Amino acid sequence: MQVLEHGLTFDVIGTVVTAAFTAGLHVAFWTTLLFAGLDRIPDLRWPSAQPWTPAALPEPPSRRMRYGELIAETVALVLFTTLLLLAPVVSPETDAAGQPINVLNPWLWDTGIVYVYIVLVVASLVFSYAKYYAPRNTALVVVGMLVDLAPPFVTIWLAANNRVLNPAFVEAVGWSPSAAEWIDTGLIVLSIFTILHTISEAIRRARS
């Protein structure tokens, strides 16, 4: 932590990006290896009560539905980015000088991590559109999964190191240290669910 606090901004950004990319590679490799192994073990396959036919396949989501999901993701991204950029100047709490107290840790802005995070989220949305318009292929699914995994991995790293909430804001609103810890824990749990969902969706697309 001391290295992070006193290191150069670009060193910190490079560490975060490298860690997120490396973690994504490990998740992609080991998850693919696990499912490939399980798929080749006959005893682990569910027995079929009746002969399989193409009619048993689930109906694929309509193109209109997928486009609606893209629009929802775009709107969510715009709102999320707006909230991040306004966080330093819009706050329900102010300091003694009347200046707004950032809800999020100022360290995120001092190191530039917040901008790296925004770039990762935007890249994830770009790949969502690419997967919608481009012909389906395994490379696109894998790269898209790695990009999608980067933001939740960064969130876990930040929450685990207490880098999300601003301690000054926590003190100003009168929260106990345990409340901030619960928020960090909630972010970690939510990020883990996001990672699992992203992996399952990538496997589903690769197999379909």
N, C-alpha and C positions, 0 to 999 in steps of 0.2 A: 504494500500500500504506500510506503514511503517513496518507493521508486515512482509510482504513479503520480503522487502529489508533487514531486519535484522534477519529473521528467519533462522533456519537450513535448509540445502539443502534437507534433507530427509523429513522435514516437508512440504516444498514447493511442492516437488514431490508428496507427499501423498495427499496434498490438491488438486492438479490438477487432479490426477487420480480419487480421490473420487468424485470431482465435475463433471467430465466427465461421470463417471459411473452412478451417481445419476441422472444427466440430461438425460442420455440415458434411464434409467428406466422410468422416468416420461414421456418422449416422447413416448416410446413404449406402456405404459399403457394407457395414455389418447388418443393416436391416435387409438389404437385398440378399445377402448371403444366408441370413436366417430363413427368410421366406422361401428361397430356392431350396434349402435343405428340407424344410417342412413339407414342401410340395412334392418331394420325391420319397416321402415316407408313406407307404400305402396305409398303414394302420392309423395314421392321423387324419386320413381323409374321411369326411362324413359319408356314411352309406346312403345311397339313393333309394328311396322307397319305390320309385318307378323309373322306367327307362327315361333317360334324358333326351329332350328334343329342343331344337332352337326356340320353340315357343316358351320354354321355361326361362329364357333370358329376361331380365327386367327391362322395361321400356327405358331407353336412353332419355335423359332430360332434353326437352325441346330446345332448339337454338334460341328461341325467344326467352326462355327461362334463363339460360346461361348469359344472354346479353343483359337481362335484368340484374343478374348477380354482378356483372361487371360495372353496371351503372351504380349499384349500391356500394361496391368497393371504391369507386371513384369518389362518390360523395363522402364516404367515411374518411378517405385519405385527405380530401380537401379540409374537412372539419378538423381532423387530427393535426394536420400540419399548421392550420391556422391557430389552434389552441397552443401548440408548441411555440410558435413564433410570438404569440401575444403574452405568453406566461410571464416574461420579465416585466411587462408594463401593465398588466391587468391582474389584480389580485384583491381578494376581500380584506387583506390585512396590509397595513402600512407601518413603516418604522417611525422613529422619533422625528425624522425630518419630513415626514409625510410622503415618502417614496414607497411605491408598492413593493411588497415582499414576495419574491418569486416563490410559487408553490414548489417548483422543481429546483433541484440542486444547481446553484450557479456554476458549479464545476463542469456541468455538461456544456455550458457555453464557453467557459474559459479554455477548455481543451478542444472544443469543436466537435465533441462526440454527438451533440444534438443534430448537427448538420449531416454527419455520417449516417446517423440513424434515419433521418429523413430521406437521404439518398437511397438507403437500403429498402425502405418502404416503397418509394417511388419505383425502384427497379422491380420490386415484386409485382406491383400493379402493371408495369410494362410487360412483364412476362405473362401475366394473366391475359392481356389482350393478344399477345403473340400466340398463346395456346388456343385462343378462340379463333383467330383468323388464319394462322399458319397450318399446313397439313400436319397431322399428328405424327410424331416420331419420338423414339426413345431418348435421343440426345436432348431434345427440347424439354421433355418431361423431367429428366435428371437435373439439367441446369436450372430449370424453373423451381424444382424442389429445393435445391441448394440456396437459391436466392430467397425463397420463401422462408427458409429456416434461419437465415441470418438475423432478422429483427428479433424473434423470440429468444435466440441464444444471447444476443446482446442485452436484452431485457433481463434475462436471468443473471448475467454477469453483473449488471449494474445493481439490481436489487440485492444480490448476495453480498455486495460490497457497500451497501447503504448509500448508493450514489443517485437515488431517484428523488427522494424528498429533500427539501431544503430544511436543515435543522432550525434555522431562524424562523421559518414559517410554522414548523411544528411547535416551537416554543411560543410563538405569537398567538396561536389559536388555543393554546393550553392543552395540547395532546400529551399523553404520557409516552415515554419511549417505547412502551409495548405496543401502542397503537401504530406507530411508524413501522415496527417490526411486523405486525400483522399485515399491513399494507404491502410491504416487501414480499412477505410470504405468499400473499394472494397473487401478486404479479408473477411470482415464480411458478405457482401452480397453474395459473392461466396460460403461461408461456409453454409449460410442459404439455398441456392439453392441445395447444396450437401446434406444437411440434408433432405430436402423435397423429393429429388430424391431417397435417400436411403430408406426412409419410404415407398414411393410409390412402389418401387421395392420389398421390403419385403412383403408388402400386396399382391402384384401380385403373388409372389412365394407361399405365404401361401394359396392363393385361387386356384391356378392352380393344 
